[in-house]
Amino acid sequence: MVNIVVGERNQGKTTRLIKIYEKINKGDGFVSVKRMKNGNIIGYDAIQLSNREKYPFIIREDYLFYNRDFDNWDNGVSLGPYRFSNKTFNIIEYKIEDMLKKRISPIFLDEIGLLEIKNCGFDKIFRKILLEANEIYIATRDKFVHKVIKKYSIKQINILKLE
């Protein structure tokens, strides 16, 4: 079963995934949590749900170029003003593969969207999750949900729409 938390930008998809994980008290995976500075989003950290380990994941391009904190940033794919860390993508893929080997369920992944529709981002590991996991929780935006369902031929779906 693929449980899809659906909402608009900044509507609380990540918070909902975290609350579901805390309520069912099982499984593992990753959520992307905003990194703020002076009230502005400067990026996102990937956080593993079971142990709260944090990995720098996404950074705003304008912040990256003017801040010495990110001198060793490993540029990966870009989307709009954001740059993604290849290193963190690799860590997440490795850890999720380990979760799948250990039959951890459910698997949580935040979020599946435009990058994955374009065969980037979590596309490869999400395909593996779909093949191997019994239960999955993902987040996606309203405007991408039907594209995600179609692209990945998801049949068993539970939509959790944020209002």
N, C-alpha and C positions, 0 to 999 in steps of 0.2 A: 504494500500500500504506500502510495506517495501522498503525503499530506503537504499541501501547498498553502502557506500563509501568504495572502494576497492583499496588497494595499498600495497606496501612493507613496511617493518619496516622503520621508520623515513622518510617516503615519504610525510607526511602532512595530514594524515587522520583526526586527531584531529582538526587541523587548518581548514580543509574543513568543518567539522561539525559545528565549531564555526561560520564560515562565513555564512553558510546556515542559522543557527539560527538568526544571526544578520540581514541577508537580509530579511527573511520572518517575523521577529519580532513577532513571536508567538510560543507557545509550551513551553516545558521545558525538562530538563533531565540533564545528567551528562557526562562530558568529563574527561579524565585522562591526566593531564598535567605534563610534566617532571619536576622533582626537580633536579637541577644541583648544583654541588659544584666543583670548580676548573676545570670547563670544562667537568666534568664527570657526568653521570646520576647516582644519588644515590637513586632515587625512583620516585614515581608519587603521585600527589595529585588529588583527585576527586573534581571537581568543578561543582557546580550547575549552570546551564546557566542563569536562571532568576535572581538570586541574587548574584552570584559570591562567594557564601559561599564555603570555601575550607576545605577539610577533608584529613588528611594523609591516604594514601590508600595502597601504595606499597613501600617497602624499599628493597634495596640490602642487602642481608644477611651479606656480609663482612662489610658494613657500620653500620649495626645494632649492631653488636657485639663489635664494637670499638668506639662507639659514645654514650655519656651519654644523648644526646638529645632524645633518643628513649628508655629510661629505662622502660617506661610503655607500650611498644608496645605489642599489643595483637596478637600473632601469629595465623594466619589462615593457609590457604592452601599455599603451596610453588610451584613455577614453575621456574625451572632453578635456577639462583642466587637470585630470588625475593621472598619475603614473603608478603602476602596480609593481610590486617587488617580485621578481622571478624567484628569488631565494625563498620567500614566504609561500608562494605557490607550490614550490617543490617540497617544502616542509609539510604543508597541508596534505598534499598528495601522498607523501610517504606515510604520514600518520594515519590517514584514512585507509590506505591499503593495509596497514597493520590492524586497524579496527576490523576491517572485513575479514582478515585471516583469523582473528580471534572471535569472529561471529558476534561482535558487539552490535546491539540493536536497541533502539533505532539509531540511524546515522542522521545528524543534523548538518545542513550546509546553507550558509547565508552569503551571498544570494546567487540565484541563477537568473541571468538576464541577457542584456545585449551582447556582452562578450561571448557568452556561451552560444547564443544564436549564431554568432559569427565564427564558431568553431575555435574559440580562444578561451582564456580563463579556466574555469573548472570543467570545461567540456569533456575532456578525456576521463577525469576521475568521476564525474557525474555519470557517464555512461557505464563505468565499472560498478558504481554504487547501484545503479538501476538493475544490473545483471545479478549482483550478488547479495544485496541487502533485502531483508524481509520487510522492513519498515523504514521509511525515510521521511524526514521533515526538511522542507526547503522554504525559502522566501523568494518572492518575485513581485515585481510591480504589476499593477492592473493591466497596463498596456502590453506586457510581455507574456502574460499567463497562457493565452491560447497558442502563441507561437512556440512556447516552451513545451506545452503538451503535445503539439503536432510534431515538432522537430524530434522529440525523444520518444514518440509513439507511446505515451503514457496511457495506460488503460485503467488501472485501479487508482482512482483519484479521490481525495477528500479535500475539497476547497475550504479553507478557513479564512473567510473574507473579513478584513478589518472594516469597521463602520466608523 
